[in-house]
């Protein structure tokens, strides 16, 4: 999935930078990164605590959640790419309707 998630992340960063001033854009990216890292730390701690008790169930759950989140994130990335292409086409008047 990295080939789908990477462009979506870049598109989101470009859209944030285009809509906000420099300081606000940096703050938005920093807040997003801090919240992502914090949630990963909390989820990892929770996973380690639960895994000792129900290892098989947790492993299966992580497989399912991983696939669902990859599907969601990939879909969002594709949507962001298509939105960027549509904005580019509109700005450069690539598709002119009669």
C-alpha positions in Angstrom: 0.0 0.0 0.0 2.9 2.5 0.3 2.5 3.4 -3.4 -1.0 4.6 -2.7 -0.6 6.1 0.8 2.5 8.2 -0.1 0.9 10.3 -2.9 -2.2 10.8 -0.7 0.0 12.1 2.1 1.8 14.4 -0.3 -1.5 15.7 -1.7 -2.9 16.4 1.7 0.3 18.3 2.7 0.1 20.4 -0.5 -3.6 21.2 0.1 -2.9 22.2 3.7 0.0 24.4 2.5 -2.2 26.0 -0.1 -5.1 26.8 2.2 -3.2 27.9 5.3 -0.4 30.4 5.9 3.1 29.1 6.7 2.8 28.9 10.5 -0.6 27.4 10.5 0.4 24.8 7.9 3.5 23.8 9.9 1.4 23.6 13.1 -1.2 21.4 11.4 1.4 19.0 10.2 3.1 18.9 13.6 -0.2 18.3 15.4 -1.1 15.5 12.9 2.3 13.9 13.4 2.2 14.2 17.2 -1.3 12.7 17.4 -0.3 9.9 15.1 2.7 9.0 17.1 0.8 9.3 20.4 -2.0 7.0 19.1 0.6 4.5 17.9 2.3 4.4 21.3 -1.0 4.0 23.1 -2.2 1.3 20.7 1.1 -0.6 21.0 1.0 -0.5 24.8 -2.6 -1.7 24.7 -1.7 -4.5 22.2 1.2 -5.7 24.4 -1.1 -5.8 27.5 -3.9 -7.7 25.8 -1.6 -10.0 23.8 -0.3 -11.7 26.9 -3.9 -12.8 27.7 -5.4 -13.6 24.2 -2.5 -13.9 21.7 -4.4 -15.8 19.0 -7.4 -13.5 19.1 -5.3 -10.4 19.1 -3.2 -11.5 16.2 -6.3 -12.3 14.1 -7.9 -9.0 15.1 -4.7 -7.1 14.1 -4.8 -8.8 10.6 -8.4 -7.8 10.0 -7.9 -4.2 11.3 -4.7 -3.8 9.3 -6.4 -4.8 6.1 -9.5 -2.6 6.7 -7.3 0.4 7.6 -5.1 -0.2 4.5 -8.2 -0.2 2.4 -9.6 2.9 3.9 -6.3 4.8 3.8 -5.6 3.7 0.2 -9.1 4.8 -0.9 -8.6 8.2 0.8 -5.2 8.5 -0.9 -6.7 7.7 -4.3 -9.5 10.3 -3.7 -6.9 12.9 -2.8 -4.9 12.2 -6.0 -8.1 12.4 -8.2 -9.1 15.6 -6.5 -5.6 17.1 -7.2 -5.8 16.0 -10.8 -9.3 17.5 -11.2 -8.1 20.8 -9.6 -5.0 20.8 -12.0 -7.2 20.2 -15.0 -9.6 22.9 -14.0 -6.9 25.5 -13.4 -5.2 24.7 -16.7 -8.6 24.3 -18.6 -7.6 20.9 -19.9 -11.2 19.7 -20.3 -13.2 22.4 -22.1 -16.9 21.7 -22.4 -18.7 23.3 -25.4 
